[in-house]
Amino acid sequence: MIGTRLYSGSPFEEMAGYARAVVDGDTVHVSGTTGYDPEINGFAATVEEQATRAFATISDVLERAGTSRENIIRMRVYVASREEFDRIKSIIRDYSMPARPANTALICGLATEEMRVEFEVTARIPQATE
């Protein structure tokens, strides 16, 4: 198996057989991450809360991989409606602004009705000499 697998403890990782992130050399590939909150065993009611929670999960896994949001090079945003995308644009901007990654946003259906947004990111792990 290539790379190191990192997990967040989300029940979806076990249910669907995937890792939250895979570290392959100096690159971290973070799986689609939703606003699932393990403390309430579900999703927050608003897309804003879900986006904030998803970014907290992503930040945690990036840190454990030896990097941070400042080193994100690619982001994909999947959101359930244009209206909800408008509501989270500033949250996305604030989170990604340090890196200014390549970004794609899609309006689409998500795996469950409660999910309103999902983010997928790729980041680099900086070398000590950089």
Backbone as ProteinMPNN parsed JSONL, in Angstrom:
{"seq_chain_A": "MIGTRLYSGSPFEEMAGYARAVVDGDTVHVSGTTGYDPEINGFAATVEEQATRAFATISDVLERAGTSRENIIRMRVYVASREEFDRIKSIIRDYSMPARPANTALICGLATEEMRVEFEVTARIPQATE", "coords_chain_A": {"N_chain_A": [[0.855, -1.186, 0.0], [0.642, 2.141, -0.917], [1.721, 5.111, 0.63], [0.707, 6.87, 3.665], [-2.075, 6.411, 5.769], [-4.544, 8.498, 7.207], [-6.989, 9.074, 9.712], [-10.173, 10.41, 10.75], [-12.034, 9.553, 12.483], [-14.635, 9.593, 11.743], [-17.748, 7.987, 11.2], [-18.334, 7.417, 8.574], [-15.972, 6.873, 7.251], [-15.265, 4.241, 7.968], [-17.608, 2.939, 7.2], [-17.685, 3.309, 4.388], [-15.176, 2.524, 3.661], [-12.73, 4.108, 3.437], [-9.941, 6.425, 3.845], [-9.501, 9.429, 5.756], [-7.435, 11.023, 4.892], [-4.669, 10.653, 2.642], [-1.26, 10.406, 2.76], [1.183, 10.921, 0.497], [4.321, 10.852, -0.232], [5.35, 14.132, -0.447], [2.82, 15.127, -0.561], [-0.528, 15.643, 0.434], [-3.579, 14.135, 0.247], [-6.763, 14.928, 0.812], [-9.759, 13.423, 1.608], [-13.179, 13.904, 0.482], [-14.763, 16.013, 2.69], [-17.195, 16.535, 5.044], [-19.545, 18.457, 7.037], [-19.903, 16.82, 9.267], [-20.45, 16.265, 12.666], [-18.989, 14.799, 15.311], [-19.622, 15.131, 18.0], [-22.34, 15.623, 18.177], [-23.201, 13.563, 16.764], [-24.041, 13.853, 14.104], [-25.194, 16.244, 11.684], [-24.779, 19.778, 11.64], [-27.355, 22.29, 11.616], [-27.169, 24.386, 9.745], [-25.68, 25.452, 6.63], [-23.499, 27.105, 6.924], [-22.489, 26.456, 9.491], [-21.842, 23.796, 8.971], [-19.833, 24.07, 7.004], [-17.831, 25.378, 8.477], [-17.286, 23.424, 10.424], [-16.378, 21.323, 8.764], [-14.022, 22.462, 7.74], [-12.554, 22.617, 10.109], [-12.108, 19.9, 10.628], [-10.583, 19.253, 8.364], [-8.353, 20.941, 8.783], [-7.314, 19.772, 11.107], [-6.525, 17.181, 10.209], [-4.655, 17.889, 8.253], [-2.705, 19.106, 9.854], [-1.864, 16.893, 11.379], [-0.652, 15.536, 9.348], [1.562, 17.02, 8.899], [1.421, 19.537, 7.776], [-0.434, 22.488, 6.722], [-3.313, 24.671, 6.275], [-2.255, 26.76, 4.828], [-0.752, 25.588, 2.907], [-2.35, 24.408, 1.04], [-3.031, 23.326, -2.215], [-5.026, 22.695, -3.965], [-8.539, 22.833, -4.113], [-11.772, 21.5, -3.888], [-15.165, 22.199, -4.003], [-18.253, 21.076, -3.042], [-21.564, 21.72, -3.114], [-24.945, 21.917, -1.986], [-26.792, 23.769, -3.053], [-27.14, 26.791, -5.018], [-27.845, 29.037, -3.566], [-26.987, 28.335, -0.994], [-24.263, 28.156, -1.514], [-23.69, 30.851, -1.974], [-24.025, 31.746, 0.63], [-21.827, 30.646, 1.961], [-19.539, 31.535, 0.728], [-17.833, 33.526, 1.801], [-16.784, 32.205, 4.014], [-15.348, 30.148, 2.815], [-13.511, 31.713, 1.375], [-12.136, 32.997, 3.529], [-10.955, 30.776, 4.763], [-9.329, 29.675, 2.737], [-7.758, 31.739, 1.775], [-5.029, 32.213, 2.761], [-3.534, 30.44, 1.179], [-4.505, 30.586, -1.425], [-5.52, 28.532, -3.302], [-5.918, 26.473, -6.301], [-9.274, 26.15, -7.397], [-12.444, 24.598, -7.527], [-15.939, 24.745, -7.792], [-18.953, 23.039, -7.307], [-22.419, 22.626, -7.826], [-24.492, 20.33, -6.444], [-26.083, 17.125, -5.697], [-25.67, 15.581, -2.526], [-24.376, 12.874, -0.446], [-26.21, 12.339, 1.674], [-29.342, 13.758, 2.7], [-29.039, 15.55, 4.808], [-26.453, 16.509, 4.589], [-24.904, 19.418, 3.473], [-22.699, 20.623, 2.372], [-19.475, 19.82, 1.044], [-15.981, 19.376, 1.133], [-12.98, 18.917, -0.67], [-9.539, 18.56, -0.526], [-6.144, 19.138, -1.584], [-2.879, 19.169, -0.434], [0.478, 20.374, 0.079], [3.344, 19.149, 1.793], [5.563, 21.069, 3.421], [9.08, 21.193, 2.841], [11.938, 21.063, 5.012], [13.907, 22.766, 4.08], [12.652, 24.688, 2.606]], "CA_chain_A": [[0.0, 0.0, 0.0], [1.42, 3.371, -1.029], [1.306, 6.242, 1.456], [0.215, 6.741, 5.03], [-3.494, 6.748, 5.902], [-4.953, 9.226, 8.404], [-8.429, 8.948, 9.928], [-10.741, 11.426, 11.642], [-12.992, 8.913, 13.381], [-15.978, 9.679, 11.184], [-18.277, 6.657, 10.892], [-18.393, 7.246, 7.127], [-14.71, 6.287, 6.811], [-15.388, 2.789, 8.12], [-18.77, 2.492, 6.424], [-17.396, 3.308, 2.954], [-13.856, 1.96, 3.438], [-11.733, 5.068, 2.956], [-9.204, 7.205, 4.838], [-9.74, 10.879, 5.674], [-6.37, 11.566, 4.053], [-3.548, 9.801, 2.279], [-0.015, 11.144, 2.583], [2.0, 10.262, -0.513], [5.493, 11.717, -0.368], [5.127, 15.466, 0.133], [1.464, 15.551, -0.916], [-1.627, 15.119, 1.248], [-4.852, 14.102, -0.462], [-7.823, 14.854, 1.818], [-11.044, 12.972, 1.064], [-14.316, 14.792, 0.661], [-15.013, 16.198, 4.118], [-18.451, 17.245, 5.291], [-19.686, 19.075, 8.341], [-20.308, 15.854, 10.284], [-19.967, 16.628, 13.991], [-19.082, 13.613, 16.161], [-20.187, 15.454, 19.31], [-23.802, 15.5, 18.106], [-23.447, 12.388, 15.927], [-24.855, 14.282, 12.974], [-24.834, 17.464, 10.969], [-25.361, 21.032, 12.102], [-28.54, 22.666, 10.838], [-26.925, 25.362, 8.686], [-24.534, 25.227, 5.758], [-22.375, 27.844, 7.499], [-21.922, 25.626, 10.566], [-21.245, 22.613, 8.362], [-18.58, 24.472, 6.357], [-16.869, 25.648, 9.541], [-16.922, 22.124, 11.012], [-15.572, 20.594, 7.778], [-12.686, 23.056, 7.704], [-11.862, 22.221, 11.343], [-11.664, 18.524, 10.414], [-9.498, 19.305, 7.384], [-7.183, 21.536, 9.442], [-6.761, 18.774, 12.028], [-5.824, 16.118, 9.478], [-3.468, 18.493, 7.64], [-1.704, 19.269, 10.916], [-1.314, 15.57, 11.694], [0.171, 15.138, 8.209], [2.752, 17.858, 8.882], [1.221, 20.725, 6.956], [-1.513, 23.361, 7.189], [-4.132, 25.251, 5.206], [-1.407, 27.651, 4.036], [-0.093, 24.799, 1.872], [-3.335, 23.782, 0.152], [-2.811, 23.695, -3.613], [-6.237, 22.401, -4.735], [-9.763, 22.671, -3.323], [-13.028, 21.285, -4.6], [-16.311, 22.495, -3.154], [-19.512, 20.487, -3.494], [-22.583, 22.34, -2.267], [-26.268, 21.45, -2.394], [-27.577, 24.762, -3.795], [-26.459, 28.064, -5.288], [-28.139, 29.929, -2.436], [-26.089, 27.966, 0.109], [-22.915, 28.551, -1.916], [-23.59, 32.288, -1.695], [-23.924, 31.94, 2.081], [-20.545, 30.2, 2.517], [-18.403, 32.062, -0.044], [-16.876, 34.243, 2.659], [-16.115, 31.204, 4.863], [-14.371, 29.511, 1.927], [-12.46, 32.706, 1.128], [-11.321, 33.184, 4.73], [-10.171, 29.571, 5.024], [-8.356, 29.373, 1.694], [-6.992, 32.921, 1.386], [-3.575, 32.135, 2.962], [-2.896, 29.635, 0.134], [-5.061, 30.903, -2.746], [-5.381, 27.318, -4.115], [-6.821, 26.251, -7.425], [-10.553, 25.851, -6.758], [-13.615, 24.295, -8.346], [-17.165, 24.623, -7.002], [-20.029, 22.349, -8.009], [-23.728, 22.521, -7.182], [-24.821, 18.922, -6.678], [-26.641, 16.346, -4.606], [-24.66, 14.947, -1.678], [-24.707, 11.498, -0.069], [-27.435, 12.319, 2.481], [-30.08, 15.024, 2.655], [-28.536, 16.446, 5.857], [-25.196, 17.103, 4.127], [-25.14, 20.588, 2.637], [-21.454, 21.016, 1.725], [-18.358, 18.885, 1.176], [-14.737, 19.94, 0.604], [-11.882, 18.003, -0.951], [-8.332, 19.384, -0.698], [-4.819, 18.573, -1.746], [-1.903, 20.098, 0.141], [1.882, 19.953, 0.077], [4.062, 19.194, 3.063], [6.79, 21.83, 3.128], [10.353, 20.599, 3.221], [12.647, 21.884, 5.989], [14.746, 23.74, 3.398], [11.846, 25.683, 1.87]], "C_chain_A": [[0.893, 1.238, 0.0], [0.854, 4.418, -0.077], [0.819, 5.854, 2.84], [-1.233, 7.168, 5.077], [-3.723, 7.447, 7.237], [-6.468, 9.18, 8.491], [-8.903, 10.03, 10.891], [-11.679, 10.811, 12.668], [-14.422, 9.004, 12.9], [-16.487, 8.274, 10.881], [-18.337, 6.378, 9.395], [-17.111, 6.61, 6.59], [-14.771, 4.761, 6.874], [-16.501, 2.241, 7.225], [-18.443, 2.356, 4.939], [-15.967, 2.844, 2.632], [-12.819, 2.92, 2.88], [-11.042, 5.75, 4.125], [-9.573, 8.676, 4.675], [-8.693, 11.52, 4.777], [-5.341, 10.487, 3.768], [-2.352, 10.711, 2.046], [0.848, 10.327, 1.636], [3.18, 11.178, -0.802], [5.244, 13.043, 0.314], [3.741, 16.015, -0.183], [0.445, 14.865, -0.019], [-2.908, 15.254, 0.452], [-5.949, 13.901, 0.588], [-9.134, 14.489, 1.127], [-12.104, 14.047, 1.239], [-14.706, 14.822, 2.134], [-16.245, 17.068, 4.306], [-18.445, 17.853, 6.692], [-20.182, 18.122, 9.41], [-19.658, 16.227, 11.614], [-20.105, 15.419, 14.909], [-19.69, 13.886, 17.537], [-21.708, 15.352, 19.321], [-24.228, 14.298, 17.275], [-24.355, 12.731, 14.748], [-24.321, 15.565, 12.383], [-25.51, 18.676, 11.592], [-26.475, 21.436, 11.138], [-28.234, 23.575, 9.659], [-25.685, 25.007, 7.864], [-23.305, 25.958, 6.291], [-21.693, 27.025, 8.597], [-21.248, 24.379, 10.0], [-19.912, 22.945, 7.688], [-17.49, 24.697, 7.402], [-16.377, 24.348, 10.164], [-16.037, 21.33, 10.054], [-14.156, 21.146, 7.731], [-11.898, 22.746, 8.969], [-11.315, 20.798, 11.202], [-10.489, 18.489, 9.447], [-8.235, 19.865, 8.021], [-6.51, 20.534, 10.37], [-5.965, 17.713, 11.278], [-4.59, 16.675, 8.766], [-2.35, 18.655, 8.666], [-1.057, 17.932, 11.261], [-0.425, 15.047, 10.568], [1.45, 15.973, 8.096], [2.65, 19.089, 8.007], [0.062, 21.549, 7.505], [-2.276, 23.912, 5.99], [-3.336, 26.2, 4.323], [-0.756, 26.926, 2.864], [-1.075, 24.031, 0.986], [-3.083, 24.272, -1.268], [-4.055, 23.481, -4.471], [-7.4, 22.229, -3.79], [-10.927, 22.439, -4.278], [-14.152, 21.469, -3.591], [-17.544, 21.883, -3.802], [-20.585, 21.025, -2.559], [-23.96, 22.054, -2.861], [-27.086, 22.466, -3.179], [-26.755, 26.031, -4.011], [-26.655, 29.039, -4.125], [-27.211, 29.618, -1.268], [-24.635, 28.298, -0.24], [-22.705, 30.036, -1.642], [-23.386, 32.552, -0.201], [-22.569, 31.538, 2.65], [-19.328, 30.729, 1.754], [-17.376, 32.743, 0.857], [-16.133, 33.283, 3.591], [-15.034, 30.5, 4.05], [-13.198, 30.462, 1.685], [-11.543, 32.843, 2.346], [-10.433, 31.978, 5.013], [-9.05, 29.405, 4.002], [-7.448, 30.547, 1.323], [-5.487, 32.804, 1.652], [-2.854, 31.392, 1.831], [-3.31, 30.03, -1.277], [-4.945, 29.692, -3.687], [-6.218, 27.376, -5.384], [-8.126, 25.758, -6.817], [-11.612, 25.573, -7.818], [-14.805, 24.177, -7.415], [-18.255, 24.014, -7.873], [-21.302, 22.382, -7.177], [-24.216, 21.113, -7.498], [-25.546, 18.311, -5.483], [-25.504, 15.698, -3.826], [-25.199, 13.614, -1.16], [-25.956, 11.368, 0.801], [-28.087, 13.693, 2.416], [-29.547, 16.036, 3.665], [-27.232, 17.142, 5.447], [-25.511, 18.26, 3.195], [-23.89, 21.026, 1.874], [-20.384, 19.967, 2.008], [-17.144, 19.512, 0.495], [-13.718, 18.83, 0.416], [-10.651, 18.868, -1.181], [-7.098, 18.521, -0.932], [-3.842, 19.616, -1.239], [-0.506, 19.507, 0.028], [2.41, 20.021, 1.497], [5.372, 19.916, 2.778], [8.029, 21.076, 3.615], [11.085, 21.568, 4.155], [13.491, 22.974, 5.322], [13.978, 24.818, 2.67], [11.663, 26.948, 2.667]], "O_chain_A": [[1.795, 1.359, 0.829], [-0.362, 4.589, 0.007], [0.561, 4.688, 3.139], [-1.594, 8.186, 4.485], [-3.174, 7.048, 8.264], [-7.157, 9.239, 7.472], [-8.143, 10.507, 11.734], [-12.078, 11.478, 13.623], [-15.334, 8.537, 13.583], [-15.738, 7.45, 10.357], [-18.385, 5.217, 8.988], [-17.147, 5.89, 5.592], [-14.371, 4.079, 5.931], [-16.34, 1.206, 6.578], [-18.873, 1.397, 4.296], [-15.589, 2.78, 1.462], [-12.101, 2.575, 1.942], [-11.503, 5.663, 5.263], [-9.919, 9.114, 3.578], [-8.991, 12.431, 4.004], [-5.167, 9.542, 4.538], [-2.407, 11.652, 1.254], [1.202, 9.185, 1.93], [3.049, 12.162, -1.531], [4.961, 13.088, 1.512], [3.509, 17.22, -0.088], [0.538, 13.668, 0.252], [-3.28, 16.35, 0.033], [-6.052, 12.828, 1.183], [-9.562, 15.157, 0.186], [-11.95, 14.974, 2.035], [-14.947, 13.781, 2.745], [-16.323, 18.185, 3.795], [-17.458, 17.766, 7.422], [-20.819, 18.556, 10.37], [-18.454, 16.477, 11.673], [-21.224, 15.041, 15.256], [-20.216, 12.972, 18.172], [-22.303, 15.032, 20.351], [-25.416, 14.031, 17.092], [-25.3, 12.007, 14.436], [-23.155, 15.921, 12.558], [-26.663, 18.611, 12.016], [-26.525, 20.979, 9.996], [-28.959, 23.549, 8.664], [-24.767, 24.348, 8.351], [-22.184, 25.477, 6.126], [-20.467, 26.917, 8.628], [-20.202, 23.956, 10.494], [-18.96, 22.172, 7.795], [-16.355, 24.254, 7.226], [-15.181, 24.189, 10.405], [-15.052, 20.727, 10.48], [-13.192, 20.382, 7.688], [-10.675, 22.622, 8.904], [-10.186, 20.524, 11.609], [-9.51, 17.779, 9.679], [-7.151, 19.317, 7.82], [-5.282, 20.453, 10.418], [-4.847, 17.384, 11.674], [-3.573, 15.987, 8.686], [-1.187, 18.374, 8.375], [0.161, 17.85, 11.416], [0.452, 14.214, 10.801], [2.322, 15.663, 7.284], [3.66, 19.625, 7.551], [-0.375, 21.328, 8.634], [-1.926, 23.65, 4.84], [-3.711, 26.423, 3.172], [-0.263, 27.563, 1.933], [-0.68, 23.113, 0.266], [-2.939, 25.471, -1.505], [-4.144, 24.015, -5.577], [-7.275, 21.552, -2.77], [-11.049, 23.084, -5.32], [-14.094, 20.959, -2.472], [-17.84, 22.144, -4.968], [-20.523, 20.811, -1.349], [-24.119, 21.962, -4.079], [-27.995, 22.073, -3.91], [-25.802, 26.304, -3.281], [-25.737, 29.771, -3.754], [-26.703, 30.532, -0.62], [-23.86, 28.678, 0.638], [-21.656, 30.433, -1.134], [-22.663, 33.472, 0.181], [-22.185, 32.027, 3.713], [-18.195, 30.398, 2.106], [-16.173, 32.548, 0.682], [-14.972, 33.524, 3.922], [-13.927, 30.28, 4.543], [-12.037, 30.064, 1.778], [-10.32, 32.809, 2.213], [-9.292, 32.132, 5.45], [-7.935, 29.032, 4.367], [-6.458, 30.352, 0.618], [-4.71, 33.268, 0.819], [-1.691, 31.68, 1.55], [-2.549, 29.832, -2.224], [-4.34, 29.802, -4.753], [-7.107, 28.216, -5.524], [-8.105, 25.026, -5.827], [-11.663, 26.226, -8.861], [-14.695, 23.57, -6.35], [-18.455, 24.415, -9.02], [-21.262, 22.188, -5.963], [-24.343, 20.738, -8.664], [-25.611, 18.903, -4.406], [-24.49, 15.311, -4.407], [-26.353, 13.27, -1.412], [-26.689, 10.386, 0.678], [-27.424, 14.682, 2.103], [-29.592, 17.241, 3.418], [-26.946, 18.244, 5.914], [-26.282, 18.114, 2.247], [-23.989, 21.712, 0.857], [-20.382, 19.318, 3.055], [-17.258, 20.104, -0.579], [-13.609, 17.921, 1.239], [-10.71, 19.82, -1.959], [-7.028, 17.358, -0.536], [-3.954, 20.798, -1.565], [-0.336, 18.295, -0.101], [1.975, 20.848, 2.299], [6.193, 19.441, 1.994], [8.015, 20.418, 4.656], [10.861, 22.776, 4.083], [13.762, 24.002, 5.941], [14.575, 25.768, 2.164], [11.015, 27.884, 2.199]]}, "name": "protein", "num_of_chains": 1, "seq": "MIGTRLYSGSPFEEMAGYARAVVDGDTVHVSGTTGYDPEINGFAATVEEQATRAFATISDVLERAGTSRENIIRMRVYVASREEFDRIKSIIRDYSMPARPANTALICGLATEEMRVEFEVTARIPQATE"}
